[in-house]
Amino acid sequence: MATEIPISHAAFSVWSALAATGGVLRSESASDRFTVGITSDSRQVRPGNLFVALKGERYDGHDYVEAAVRAGASLVIVQREYNGFLGDADAIVVEDTLKAWGDLARAHVRGWRRSHACRVEEPRVCVLTGSAGKTTTKEFCASFLMTIGSCHFSKGNLNNRIGLPAVIFGLEPYHRWLVLEAAMNQVGEIAALASIAEPDVALITNIGVAHAAGVSGGRSGVAREKGVLFEVLSQNGTAIVNCDDAAVYGQLARTRAKHVRTFGRMYDADYRLMDHTLLGVQGARVLFERPRSLEGRGEREQIEVHIPLLSEVAALDMIGGLAAAEATIGRTIPVSLLHQALERTLFAAGRGLIFQLEHEMTLIDESYNANPSSMQAALHTLKNMATQRGGRAIAIVGEMRELGSLEASEHLALGDKMGEFSIDLAIGCGGAINLTLERAASHGVSVVNGNSVEEAIQAACDHVQPRDVVLVKASLRVNAARVVAALRERFTNPSIGIL
């Protein structure tokens, strides 16, 4: 489910909007009025708002300009071909309203920076991207920062050329830091988002083949696109690098930033994962090492924390998020505040929440997204937890989308991983995941080839047993969240809650 774009209080005069977008006035009688609040949804328009008529694959905001004006929009931004009703509203005409939307966001970030010009501590922008784990890393980063001061950050999946600017418009003068998530499904998208946000700190979680359908060259093409985030950093910027991922590390050659921080399992990582212990439905215990000070490479300290997510990958996301947070504020965060942040960090449905069901069954909800690397990590966690609890490992899986020409090979490879991890039962939701199940069956895994989510739900209800650990994971549009809902409804005792 897409995250609703919030209404902002960003203020623009006609003239500042004109300067930001490089557009032209529709008439010569434009006023000097100010707009407060910017939106691309005519249903959200309130008197005095700025309305931007965005064009999408299934909609055209120009069809709703009249509705926006009648609702009180005092300034509208439209594309050259628009000749419809404008009423008394001022209008700026541009070549591309999506670009203008980003131009306005860039202007708002720069204005926010100027509003802090007289303060001792500079406002800082941190942008994260990666093929997997970027949302989890962002949540950890923002939680750490909020123990120190006011942080504005991306909500949900507002991470593309519409969503990221919408987050920026929510920036207020009292915010000290901005944390953004940048996604991509086509060439040039990361470059466009980076040019809008102008980050001081950039982090790439990892590079895989997720979204490879939108670029050429498979994993190397994804690396080329993601690496732009390091390239846009200034000399005073900081690159946060997953040193376990050679493709990420290889992008460092593109940056001018003189500050580099690494995280991962490697011995010489600045932020090093040392141990990860599953605690069952309580999450995991994580031992890691970090510098005591960000100045130089002096004394180090070991810290043990508890995270509410199970996987070792989530532990790495946490450590990467901490590295980014500390780079953003320019100092280490006290250990007591780290514990406080982790106790308060909340994760959305479908992103690793753990549910205790009846008959000692455990449900892991990873229904929000799936790609080859995150699927492998989830299966590894599933098997480890099932072994720990003395139950079966049940994987209810849907297809991985946006893999382009790699779709068949990656789904087959996932079946090999199911065999390698000795998954006890795999249930499919239809589509390309049937390739996975066929390959898994060849390795001795018991499978049920459901042709739909409905069939997967029925198969799950028919086959689960006491003490089973059940993973539900698929790309968002598969709607595997319905499987989670059905299992919770069928097997949740009212006295048992979310853990």
NULUMFI-45801 format. One line per field, with one value per residue (C-alpha): x, y, z; residue number from 0; residue in three letters. Coordinates in pm, whole numbers, padded with zeros to 5 digits. Example, Ala and Ser with C-alpha at 12.3 -4.5 7.8 and 13.67 -1.06 7.14 Angstrom:
<pts>
east: [01230, 01367]
north: [-00450, -00106]
up: [00780, 00714]
pos: [0, 1]
code: [ALA, SER]
</pts>
This chain:
<pts>
east: [00000, 00135, 00202, -00028, 00153, 00108, -00004, 00290, 00329, 00605, 00574, 00646, 00578, 00491, 00834, 01029, 00843, 00918, 01288, 01302, 01136, 01265, 00912, 00721, 00420, 00093, 00006, 00178, -00057, 00077, 00040, 00305, 00098, 00249, 00128, 00143, 00126, 00208, 00030, -00022, -00359, -00657, -00853, -00606, -00611, -00692, -00721, -00380, -00210, 00024, -00098, 00138, -00028, 00177, 00131, 00150, 00095, -00268, -00359, -00299, -00308, -00408, -00752, -00788, -00653, -01004, -01098, -00780, -00847, -01210, -01086, -00870, -00532, -00375, -00086, -00073, 00216, 00125, 00291, 00301, 00012, -00239, -00497, -00778, -00950, -00734, -00982, -00806, -00507, -00159, 00003, 00357, 00408, 00700, 00826, 00791, 00588, 00764, 01097, 00937, 00811, 01171, 01300, 01064, 01181, 01545, 01461, 01286, 01589, 01817, 01582, 01584, 01962, 01965, 01726, 01997, 02279, 02325, 02318, 02626, 02530, 02476, 02166, 02260, 02097, 02148, 02030, 02023, 01978, 02042, 01887, 01759, 01737, 01721, 01389, 01500, 01833, 01651, 01423, 01721, 01911, 01618, 01553, 01912, 01902, 01575, 01736, 01956, 01723, 01447, 01481, 01253, 01258, 01087, 00767, 00668, 00766, 00792, 01123, 01079, 01063, 00718, 00755, 01100, 01016, 00688, 00888, 01115, 00815, 00744, 01074, 01024, 01278, 01296, 01419, 01792, 01842, 01677, 01696, 01573, 01538, 01605, 01471, 01506, 01343, 01489, 01811, 01882, 01640, 01903, 02084, 01762, 01684, 02039, 02033, 01716, 01833, 02202, 02316, 02592, 02595, 02526, 02485, 02446, 02324, 02407, 02381, 02187, 01961, 01645, 01499, 01738, 01447, 01486, 01858, 02097, 02387, 02226, 02403, 02675, 02409, 02238, 02577, 02636, 02303, 02325, 02684, 02573, 02485, 02855, 02945, 02732, 02890, 03107, 03459, 03314, 03062, 03070, 03024, 02894, 03002, 02900, 03249, 03114, 02970, 03240, 02998, 02927, 03292, 03379, 03166, 03396, 03624, 03354, 03335, 03512, 03414, 03715, 03525, 03449, 03296, 03261, 03030, 02998, 03140, 03498, 03761, 03868, 03517, 03466, 03131, 03176, 02915, 03078, 02794, 02426, 02209, 01846, 01614, 01310, 01000, 01187, 01415, 01793, 02088, 02362, 02722, 02910, 03214, 03244, 03493, 03474, 03527, 03482, 03812, 04085, 04098, 04171, 04013, 03715, 03431, 03208, 02834, 02559, 02202, 01867, 01684, 01320, 01401, 01541, 01783, 02156, 02090, 01870, 02160, 02380, 02107, 02109, 02486, 02480, 02201, 02410, 02714, 02499, 02342, 02676, 02823, 02522, 02567, 02948, 02989, 02913, 02579, 02589, 02521, 02224, 02057, 02123, 01924, 01652, 01630, 01607, 01329, 01129, 01196, 00878, 00858, 00568, 00365, 00540, 00891, 00993, 00730, 00707, 00378, 00328, 00033, -00155, 00007, 00352, 00357, 00559, 00480, 00742, 00578, 00806, 00519, 00612, 00890, 01116, 01428, 01693, 01922, 01644, 01473, 01795, 01847, 01488, 01514, 01837, 01671, 01363, 01568, 01777, 01471, 01287, 01590, 01615, 01247, 01236, 00975, 00946, 01054, 00757, 00808, 00500, 00642, 00534, 00725, 01003, 00913, 01118, 01400, 01373, 01570, 01696, 01348, 01369, 01730, 01682, 01362, 01537, 01835, 01598, 01475, 01836, 01864, 01551, 01720, 02047, 01866, 01654, 01324, 01060, 00763, 00730, 00391, 00361, 00129, 00144, 00331, 00707, 00749, 00633, 00977, 01126, 00903, 00975, 01350, 01309, 01114, 01406, 01616, 01367, 01170, 00798, 00604, 00248, 00211, -00066, -00177, -00300, -00287, -00622, -00483, -00174, -00394, -00591, -00274, -00119, -00424, -00427, -00058, 00076, 00140, 00223, 00568, 00604, 00790, 00618, 00773, 00555, 00753, 00680, 00694, 00435, 00198, 00155, -00045, 00091, -00017, -00350, -00179, -00048, -00392, -00558, -00307, -00334, -00712, -00712, -00442, -00429, -00556, -00695, -00456, -00151, -00016, 00255, 00603]
north: [00000, 00340, 00589, 00889, 01211, 01449, 01811, 02043, 02401, 02493, 02858, 03004, 03340, 03353, 03496, 03241, 02957, 03115, 03141, 02782, 02625, 02848, 02862, 03150, 03338, 03265, 03636, 03963, 04047, 03802, 03907, 03910, 03678, 03393, 03037, 02815, 02443, 02257, 01954, 01754, 01617, 01842, 01669, 01804, 02164, 02431, 02806, 02959, 02635, 02582, 02306, 02122, 01933, 01615, 01365, 00992, 00670, 00646, 01007, 01364, 01638, 01886, 01725, 01852, 02206, 02353, 02155, 02276, 02640, 02620, 02468, 02777, 02714, 03056, 02936, 02645, 02501, 02342, 02214, 02400, 02220, 02323, 02581, 02512, 02701, 02903, 03141, 03403, 03183, 03277, 03023, 02922, 02721, 02476, 02212, 01929, 01954, 01654, 01834, 02150, 01951, 01852, 02204, 02343, 02078, 02170, 02535, 02441, 02244, 02536, 02774, 02544, 02545, 02926, 02945, 02772, 02999, 03173, 02857, 02683, 02344, 02321, 02142, 01821, 01598, 01222, 01016, 00636, 00397, 00033, -00277, -00401, -00275, 00097, 00153, -00041, 00143, 00476, 00395, 00307, 00620, 00850, 00685, 00742, 01106, 01175, 01095, 01401, 01649, 01706, 01493, 01495, 01174, 00978, 00801, 00471, 00438, 00808, 00756, 00833, 01155, 01233, 01098, 01229, 01595, 01553, 01456, 01757, 01992, 01883, 02032, 02298, 02549, 02365, 02044, 01989, 01697, 01548, 01175, 01061, 00729, 00718, 00441, 00372, 00173, 00352, 00510, 00855, 00838, 00836, 01123, 01325, 01257, 01336, 01667, 01759, 01659, 01764, 01525, 01580, 01211, 00926, 00556, 00261, -00048, -00304, -00362, -00650, -00710, -00560, -00314, -00444, -00433, -00056, -00049, -00227, -00441, -00630, -00582, -00363, -00138, -00108, -00027, 00244, 00407, 00373, 00496, 00839, 00906, 00901, 01104, 01405, 01443, 01749, 01729, 01790, 01510, 01163, 00834, 00544, 00217, -00145, -00290, -00645, -00560, -00526, -00355, -00083, -00046, -00009, 00304, 00491, 00576, 00815, 01035, 01358, 01318, 01319, 01139, 00769, 00538, 00165, -00089, -00464, -00790, -00732, -00697, -00346, -00201, 00121, -00014, -00392, -00658, -00904, -01133, -01186, -01410, -01495, -01440, -01593, -01376, -01107, -01031, -01057, -00961, -00779, -00717, -00460, -00238, 00131, 00416, 00594, 00917, 01017, 01203, 00984, 00607, 00580, 00375, 00153, 00019, -00287, -00241, -00498, -00407, -00572, -00515, -00608, -00777, -01124, -01129, -01065, -00836, -00624, -00606, -00473, -00224, -00104, -00060, 00119, 00343, 00429, 00509, 00742, 00908, 00974, 01108, 01338, 01492, 01468, 01284, 00952, 00900, 00792, 00421, 00493, 00682, 00396, 00162, 00424, 00465, 00091, 00053, 00318, 00216, 00103, -00089, -00097, -00407, -00639, -00538, -00814, -00798, -01117, -01261, -01539, -01752, -02035, -02374, -02212, -02114, -01810, -01588, -01364, -01094, -00990, -00937, -00582, -00658, -00924, -00944, -01215, -01096, -01022, -01355, -01544, -01358, -01424, -01797, -01817, -01650, -01872, -02191, -02075, -01978, -02302, -02503, -02303, -02357, -02721, -02666, -02678, -02399, -02302, -02047, -01891, -01697, -01487, -01379, -01120, -00838, -00594, -00836, -00797, -01054, -01207, -01312, -01681, -01737, -01560, -01749, -02076, -01976, -01910, -02269, -02385, -02180, -02344, -02678, -02554, -02429, -02746, -02561, -02807, -02676, -02406, -02270, -02046, -01757, -01812, -01651, -01681, -01822, -02155, -02179, -02154, -02427, -02662, -02620, -02654, -02978, -03117, -03071, -03261, -02966, -03033, -02780, -02668, -02480, -02232, -02034, -01736, -01575, -01737, -02084, -02006, -01908, -02231, -02440, -02264, -02322, -02689, -02761, -02560, -02749, -02663, -02509, -02421, -02103, -01945, -01684, -01482, -01289, -01151, -00835, -00581, -00617, -00988, -00873, -01147, -00931, -01109, -01434, -01274, -01138, -01475, -01667, -01417, -01436, -01816, -01885, -01588, -01635, -01303, -01332, -01341, -01015, -00887, -00946]
up: [00000, -00098, 00179, 00169, 00085, 00379, 00359, 00422, 00542, 00297, 00195, -00148, -00303, -00671, -00736, -00529, -00698, -01034, -00950, -00822, -01125, -01405, -01544, -01699, -01570, -01744, -01730, -01651, -01367, -01111, -00748, -00477, -00259, -00057, -00066, 00242, 00180, -00140, -00279, -00597, -00479, -00555, -00276, -00020, -00141, 00116, 00057, -00009, -00121, -00415, -00647, -00883, -01169, -01190, -01472, -01401, -01590, -01479, -01403, -01513, -01252, -01522, -01515, -01158, -01185, -01189, -00877, -00705, -00796, -00682, -00354, -00299, -00460, -00513, -00730, -00974, -01170, -01502, -01818, -02144, -02307, -02037, -02149, -01904, -01623, -01382, -01220, -01012, -00935, -01044, -01275, -01359, -01677, -01695, -01935, -01680, -01360, -01203, -01238, -01100, -00800, -00730, -00796, -00533, -00285, -00347, -00285, 00039, 00164, 00085, 00263, 00566, 00565, 00550, 00845, 01053, 00933, 01268, 01477, 01613, 01469, 01094, 00965, 00789, 00530, 00523, 00224, 00216, -00073, -00149, -00302, 00034, 00391, 00319, 00496, 00806, 00810, 00776, 01070, 01290, 01181, 01253, 01591, 01699, 01587, 01767, 02100, 02043, 01873, 01620, 01307, 01002, 00800, 00525, 00621, 00463, 00098, 00010, -00165, -00535, -00741, -00604, -00251, -00156, -00238, -00048, 00260, 00214, 00205, 00564, 00686, 00954, 01090, 01422, 01260, 01300, 01064, 00758, 00678, 00337, 00161, -00214, -00435, -00805, -01081, -01381, -01503, -01359, -01067, -00790, -00963, -00973, -00606, -00497, -00685, -00496, -00147, -00178, 00098, 00350, 00443, 00199, 00277, 00039, 00226, -00043, -00417, -00568, -00865, -00716, -00972, -01237, -01482, -01503, -01588, -01820, -01705, -01416, -01082, -01232, -01380, -01042, -00883, -01142, -01060, -00681, -00675, -00791, -00429, -00335, -00640, -00543, -00198, -00146, -00002, 00344, 00302, 00454, 00268, 00477, 00314, 00361, 00344, 00313, -00028, -00294, -00532, -00275, -00182, -00548, -00573, -00332, -00622, -00745, -00436, -00345, 00021, 00250, 00527, 00490, 00751, 00701, 00858, 00829, 00960, 00844, 01114, 01011, 00975, 01170, 01291, 01316, 01382, 01622, 01729, 01657, 01877, 01808, 02104, 01940, 01938, 02133, 01837, 01862, 02078, 01889, 01990, 01787, 01801, 01718, 01763, 02098, 01909, 01547, 01557, 01409, 01459, 01828, 02104, 02028, 02241, 02233, 02284, 02333, 02240, 02173, 01845, 01776, 01444, 01393, 01103, 01101, 00806, 01034, 01279, 01000, 00909, 01269, 01272, 00938, 01065, 01370, 01154, 00944, 01249, 01414, 01090, 01060, 01407, 01400, 01730, 01897, 02067, 02437, 02489, 02717, 02431, 02189, 02414, 02445, 02068, 02004, 02259, 02075, 01715, 01543, 01218, 00976, 00898, 00656, 00758, 00996, 01271, 01476, 01602, 01856, 01747, 01913, 01966, 02005, 01638, 01532, 01234, 01069, 00856, 00570, 00327, 00228, -00017, -00162, -00373, -00408, -00128, 00121, 00041, 00112, 00440, 00547, 00470, 00670, 00968, 00932, 00944, 01238, 01441, 01359, 01468, 01789, 01870, 01767, 01495, 01120, 00886, 00669, 00388, 00230, -00061, -00355, -00661, -00668, -00904, -01116, -01196, -01572, -01769, -01443, -01329, -01417, -01306, -00972, -00891, -00971, -00756, -00468, -00498, -00463, -00143, -00004, -00056, 00096, 00409, 00432, 00442, 00556, 00356, 00090, -00017, -00324, -00407, -00783, -01070, -01113, -00761, -00905, -01065, -00717, -00578, -00867, -00811, -00433, -00481, -00680, -00365, -00149, -00011, 00036, -00170, -00234, -00563, -00488, -00793, -00592, -00250, -00172, -00245, -00038, 00257, 00235, 00204, 00503, 00722, 00615, 00670, 00967, 01289, 01651, 01701, 01333, 01242, 00942, 00713, 00475, 00214, -00133, -00338, -00229, -00525, -00454, -00150, 00073, 00368, 00324, 00418, 00737, 00822, 00762, 00974, 01258, 01248, 01238, 01496, 01733, 02086, 02218, 02513, 02284, 02144, 01915, 02049]
pos: [0, 1, 2, 3, 4, 5, 6, 7, 8, 9, 10, 11, 12, 13, 14, 15, 16, 17, 18, 19, 20, 21, 22, 23, 24, 25, 26, 27, 28, 29, 30, 31, 32, 33, 34, 35, 36, 37, 38, 39, 40, 41, 42, 43, 44, 45, 46, 47, 48, 49, 50, 51, 52, 53, 54, 55, 56, 57, 58, 59, 60, 61, 62, 63, 64, 65, 66, 67, 68, 69, 70, 71, 72, 73, 74, 75, 76, 77, 78, 79, 80, 81, 82, 83, 84, 85, 86, 87, 88, 89, 90, 91, 92, 93, 94, 95, 96, 97, 98, 99, 100, 101, 102, 103, 104, 105, 106, 107, 108, 109, 110, 111, 112, 113, 114, 115, 116, 117, 118, 119, 120, 121, 122, 123, 124, 125, 126, 127, 128, 129, 130, 131, 132, 133, 134, 135, 136, 137, 138, 139, 140, 141, 142, 143, 144, 145, 146, 147, 148, 149, 150, 151, 152, 153, 154, 155, 156, 157, 158, 159, 160, 161, 162, 163, 164, 165, 166, 167, 168, 169, 170, 171, 172, 173, 174, 175, 176, 177, 178, 179, 180, 181, 182, 183, 184, 185, 186, 187, 188, 189, 190, 191, 192, 193, 194, 195, 196, 197, 198, 199, 200, 201, 202, 203, 204, 205, 206, 207, 208, 209, 210, 211, 212, 213, 214, 215, 216, 217, 218, 219, 220, 221, 222, 223, 224, 225, 226, 227, 228, 229, 230, 231, 232, 233, 234, 235, 236, 237, 238, 239, 240, 241, 242, 243, 244, 245, 246, 247, 248, 249, 250, 251, 252, 253, 254, 255, 256, 257, 258, 259, 260, 261, 262, 263, 264, 265, 266, 267, 268, 269, 270, 271, 272, 273, 274, 275, 276, 277, 278, 279, 280, 281, 282, 283, 284, 285, 286, 287, 288, 289, 290, 291, 292, 293, 294, 295, 296, 297, 298, 299, 300, 301, 302, 303, 304, 305, 306, 307, 308, 309, 310, 311, 312, 313, 314, 315, 316, 317, 318, 319, 320, 321, 322, 323, 324, 325, 326, 327, 328, 329, 330, 331, 332, 333, 334, 335, 336, 337, 338, 339, 340, 341, 342, 343, 344, 345, 346, 347, 348, 349, 350, 351, 352, 353, 354, 355, 356, 357, 358, 359, 360, 361, 362, 363, 364, 365, 366, 367, 368, 369, 370, 371, 372, 373, 374, 375, 376, 377, 378, 379, 380, 381, 382, 383, 384, 385, 386, 387, 388, 389, 390, 391, 392, 393, 394, 395, 396, 397, 398, 399, 400, 401, 402, 403, 404, 405, 406, 407, 408, 409, 410, 411, 412, 413, 414, 415, 416, 417, 418, 419, 420, 421, 422, 423, 424, 425, 426, 427, 428, 429, 430, 431, 432, 433, 434, 435, 436, 437, 438, 439, 440, 441, 442, 443, 444, 445, 446, 447, 448, 449, 450, 451, 452, 453, 454, 455, 456, 457, 458, 459, 460, 461, 462, 463, 464, 465, 466, 467, 468, 469, 470, 471, 472, 473, 474, 475, 476, 477, 478, 479, 480, 481, 482, 483, 484, 485, 486, 487, 488, 489, 490, 491, 492, 493, 494, 495, 496, 497, 498]
code: [MET, ALA, THR, GLU, ILE, PRO, ILE, SER, HIS, ALA, ALA, PHE, SER, VAL, TRP, SER, ALA, LEU, ALA, ALA, THR, GLY, GLY, VAL, LEU, ARG, SER, GLU, SER, ALA, SER, ASP, ARG, PHE, THR, VAL, GLY, ILE, THR, SER, ASP, SER, ARG, GLN, VAL, ARG, PRO, GLY, ASN, LEU, PHE, VAL, ALA, LEU, LYS, GLY, GLU, ARG, TYR, ASP, GLY, HIS, ASP, TYR, VAL, GLU, ALA, ALA, VAL, ARG, ALA, GLY, ALA, SER, LEU, VAL, ILE, VAL, GLN, ARG, GLU, TYR, ASN, GLY, PHE, LEU, GLY, ASP, ALA, ASP, ALA, ILE, VAL, VAL, GLU, ASP, THR, LEU, LYS, ALA, TRP, GLY, ASP, LEU, ALA, ARG, ALA, HIS, VAL, ARG, GLY, TRP, ARG, ARG, SER, HIS, ALA, CYS, ARG, VAL, GLU, GLU, PRO, ARG, VAL, CYS, VAL, LEU, THR, GLY, SER, ALA, GLY, LYS, THR, THR, THR, LYS, GLU, PHE, CYS, ALA, SER, PHE, LEU, MET, THR, ILE, GLY, SER, CYS, HIS, PHE, SER, LYS, GLY, ASN, LEU, ASN, ASN, ARG, ILE, GLY, LEU, PRO, ALA, VAL, ILE, PHE, GLY, LEU, GLU, PRO, TYR, HIS, ARG, TRP, LEU, VAL, LEU, GLU, ALA, ALA, MET, ASN, GLN, VAL, GLY, GLU, ILE, ALA, ALA, LEU, ALA, SER, ILE, ALA, GLU, PRO, ASP, VAL, ALA, LEU, ILE, THR, ASN, ILE, GLY, VAL, ALA, HIS, ALA, ALA, GLY, VAL, SER, GLY, GLY, ARG, SER, GLY, VAL, ALA, ARG, GLU, LYS, GLY, VAL, LEU, PHE, GLU, VAL, LEU, SER, GLN, ASN, GLY, THR, ALA, ILE, VAL, ASN, CYS, ASP, ASP, ALA, ALA, VAL, TYR, GLY, GLN, LEU, ALA, ARG, THR, ARG, ALA, LYS, HIS, VAL, ARG, THR, PHE, GLY, ARG, MET, TYR, ASP, ALA, ASP, TYR, ARG, LEU, MET, ASP, HIS, THR, LEU, LEU, GLY, VAL, GLN, GLY, ALA, ARG, VAL, LEU, PHE, GLU, ARG, PRO, ARG, SER, LEU, GLU, GLY, ARG, GLY, GLU, ARG, GLU, GLN, ILE, GLU, VAL, HIS, ILE, PRO, LEU, LEU, SER, GLU, VAL, ALA, ALA, LEU, ASP, MET, ILE, GLY, GLY, LEU, ALA, ALA, ALA, GLU, ALA, THR, ILE, GLY, ARG, THR, ILE, PRO, VAL, SER, LEU, LEU, HIS, GLN, ALA, LEU, GLU, ARG, THR, LEU, PHE, ALA, ALA, GLY, ARG, GLY, LEU, ILE, PHE, GLN, LEU, GLU, HIS, GLU, MET, THR, LEU, ILE, ASP, GLU, SER, TYR, ASN, ALA, ASN, PRO, SER, SER, MET, GLN, ALA, ALA, LEU, HIS, THR, LEU, LYS, ASN, MET, ALA, THR, GLN, ARG, GLY, GLY, ARG, ALA, ILE, ALA, ILE, VAL, GLY, GLU, MET, ARG, GLU, LEU, GLY, SER, LEU, GLU, ALA, SER, GLU, HIS, LEU, ALA, LEU, GLY, ASP, LYS, MET, GLY, GLU, PHE, SER, ILE, ASP, LEU, ALA, ILE, GLY, CYS, GLY, GLY, ALA, ILE, ASN, LEU, THR, LEU, GLU, ARG, ALA, ALA, SER, HIS, GLY, VAL, SER, VAL, VAL, ASN, GLY, ASN, SER, VAL, GLU, GLU, ALA, ILE, GLN, ALA, ALA, CYS, ASP, HIS, VAL, GLN, PRO, ARG, ASP, VAL, VAL, LEU, VAL, LYS, ALA, SER, LEU, ARG, VAL, ASN, ALA, ALA, ARG, VAL, VAL, ALA, ALA, LEU, ARG, GLU, ARG, PHE, THR, ASN, PRO, SER, ILE, GLY, ILE, LEU]
</pts>
